[in-house]
Amino acid sequence: MKSFKKFKKFLQRHQLASFVILAIVISAIMTVVSMWLYMASGTMKLDLSRPGYEQARQEITNDSSDNQSFSPNGSLTPSVINDFRDRLNKLQKKLGDMGNFDSNALSDGNLGLE
């Protein structure tokens, strides 16, 4: 009990230093936990920003033939609306063809990775 009073008095005297040290300890613990999760979950194997993956990054192509976005500026004409509906119908058909709980739903082809 006596040591707790001394500790409490010490914290009251050195509040700023105590809070800075506490913040550093909490951030270090959170960093260690997040790095452990990064390695344990397998996300590290998918991270192409790591050194040694320059070749893999160069092989990635930006195929935007199906992923063209609409301009936020411009007029809303019937042709733009029809284009949007066509794209939406194609995506809905593609999603409908996958099925609800198909085991191939997460295949590379369905995810567009091939």
The 8 nearest C-alpha neighbors of each residue, nearest first, counted from 0:
[[1, 3, 2, 4, 5, 6, 7, 8],
 [0, 2, 4, 3, 5, 6, 7, 8],
 [1, 3, 5, 4, 0, 6, 7, 8],
 [4, 2, 6, 0, 5, 1, 7, 8],
 [5, 3, 7, 1, 2, 6, 8, 0],
 [4, 6, 2, 8, 3, 7, 9, 1],
 [7, 5, 3, 9, 4, 8, 2, 10],
 [8, 6, 4, 10, 9, 5, 3, 11],
 [7, 9, 5, 11, 6, 10, 4, 12],
 [8, 10, 6, 12, 7, 11, 5, 13],
 [11, 9, 7, 13, 12, 8, 14, 6],
 [12, 10, 8, 9, 14, 13, 7, 6],
 [11, 13, 9, 10, 14, 8, 7, 15],
 [14, 12, 10, 16, 11, 15, 17, 9],
 [13, 15, 17, 10, 11, 16, 12, 18],
 [16, 14, 18, 17, 13, 19, 20, 12],
 [17, 15, 19, 18, 13, 14, 20, 21],
 [16, 18, 14, 20, 15, 19, 21, 13],
 [17, 19, 21, 15, 20, 16, 22, 14],
 [20, 18, 22, 16, 21, 17, 15, 23],
 [19, 21, 23, 17, 18, 22, 16, 24],
 [20, 22, 18, 24, 19, 23, 17, 25],
 [23, 21, 19, 25, 20, 24, 18, 26],
 [24, 22, 20, 26, 21, 25, 27, 19],
 [23, 25, 27, 21, 22, 26, 20, 28],
 [26, 24, 28, 22, 27, 23, 21, 29],
 [25, 27, 29, 23, 28, 24, 30, 22],
 [28, 26, 30, 24, 25, 29, 23, 31],
 [29, 27, 25, 31, 30, 26, 24, 32],
 [28, 30, 26, 32, 27, 31, 33, 25],
 [31, 29, 27, 33, 28, 32, 26, 34],
 [30, 32, 28, 34, 29, 33, 35, 27],
 [31, 33, 35, 29, 30, 34, 36, 28],
 [32, 34, 36, 30, 35, 31, 29, 37],
 [35, 33, 37, 31, 36, 32, 30, 38],
 [34, 36, 32, 38, 33, 37, 39, 31],
 [35, 37, 39, 33, 34, 38, 40, 32],
 [38, 36, 34, 35, 42, 40, 39, 43],
 [37, 39, 35, 36, 43, 41, 40, 34],
 [40, 38, 36, 41, 37, 35, 42, 43],
 [39, 41, 42, 38, 36, 37, 43, 35],
 [42, 40, 43, 44, 39, 38, 37, 45],
 [43, 41, 45, 44, 40, 37, 46, 38],
 [42, 44, 46, 41, 45, 38, 37, 40],
 [43, 45, 42, 41, 46, 47, 38, 40],
 [46, 44, 42, 43, 47, 41, 48, 49],
 [47, 45, 43, 48, 44, 49, 42, 52],
 [48, 46, 49, 52, 45, 56, 55, 53],
 [47, 49, 46, 50, 52, 56, 53, 51],
 [50, 48, 47, 52, 46, 51, 53, 43],
 [49, 51, 52, 48, 53, 47, 46, 54],
 [50, 52, 53, 49, 54, 47, 48, 55],
 [51, 53, 55, 54, 50, 47, 49, 56],
 [54, 52, 56, 55, 51, 57, 50, 47],
 [55, 53, 57, 56, 52, 58, 51, 59],
 [54, 56, 58, 52, 57, 53, 59, 47],
 [57, 55, 53, 54, 58, 59, 52, 47],
 [56, 58, 54, 55, 59, 53, 60, 52],
 [59, 57, 55, 56, 60, 54, 53, 61],
 [60, 58, 56, 57, 61, 55, 54, 62],
 [61, 59, 62, 58, 57, 56, 63, 112],
 [60, 62, 63, 59, 64, 66, 58, 57],
 [63, 61, 64, 60, 65, 66, 59, 67],
 [62, 64, 66, 65, 67, 61, 68, 60],
 [63, 65, 62, 66, 67, 61, 68, 86],
 [66, 64, 63, 67, 62, 86, 68, 90],
 [67, 65, 63, 64, 68, 62, 86, 69],
 [68, 66, 63, 65, 64, 69, 70, 86],
 [69, 67, 66, 70, 71, 63, 65, 83],
 [68, 70, 71, 67, 83, 72, 79, 73],
 [69, 71, 72, 68, 73, 67, 74, 79],
 [72, 70, 69, 73, 68, 74, 75, 79],
 [73, 71, 70, 74, 69, 75, 68, 79],
 [74, 72, 75, 71, 70, 76, 69, 79],
 [73, 75, 76, 72, 79, 71, 70, 77],
 [74, 76, 79, 73, 77, 80, 78, 72],
 [75, 77, 79, 78, 74, 80, 81, 73],
 [76, 78, 80, 79, 81, 75, 82, 74],
 [77, 79, 81, 76, 80, 82, 75, 83],
 [80, 78, 82, 76, 77, 81, 83, 75],
 [79, 81, 77, 83, 82, 78, 84, 76],
 [82, 80, 84, 78, 83, 79, 77, 85],
 [83, 81, 79, 85, 80, 84, 78, 86],
 [82, 84, 80, 86, 81, 85, 87, 79],
 [83, 85, 87, 81, 86, 82, 88, 80],
 [86, 84, 82, 88, 87, 83, 81, 89],
 [85, 87, 89, 83, 84, 88, 82, 90],
 [86, 88, 84, 90, 85, 89, 83, 91],
 [87, 89, 91, 85, 90, 86, 84, 92],
 [90, 88, 86, 92, 87, 91, 93, 85],
 [91, 89, 93, 87, 92, 88, 94, 86],
 [92, 90, 88, 94, 93, 89, 95, 87],
 [93, 91, 95, 89, 94, 90, 88, 96],
 [92, 94, 90, 96, 91, 95, 89, 97],
 [93, 95, 91, 97, 92, 96, 90, 98],
 [96, 94, 92, 97, 93, 98, 91, 99],
 [97, 95, 93, 94, 98, 92, 91, 99],
 [98, 96, 94, 95, 104, 93, 99, 101],
 [99, 97, 96, 101, 95, 100, 94, 104],
 [98, 100, 101, 97, 95, 104, 94, 96],
 [101, 99, 98, 102, 104, 97, 103, 105],
 [100, 102, 103, 104, 98, 99, 97, 105],
 [101, 103, 104, 100, 105, 106, 98, 99],
 [102, 104, 106, 101, 105, 109, 97, 100],
 [105, 103, 101, 102, 106, 109, 97, 100],
 [106, 104, 103, 110, 109, 107, 102, 108],
 [107, 105, 103, 109, 108, 104, 110, 102],
 [106, 108, 112, 110, 109, 113, 111, 105],
 [109, 107, 111, 113, 110, 106, 112, 105],
 [110, 108, 111, 106, 107, 104, 105, 103],
 [109, 111, 107, 108, 112, 106, 105, 104],
 [112, 110, 108, 109, 113, 107, 106, 105],
 [111, 113, 107, 110, 108, 109, 106, 59],
 [112, 108, 111, 107, 110, 109, 106, 59]]
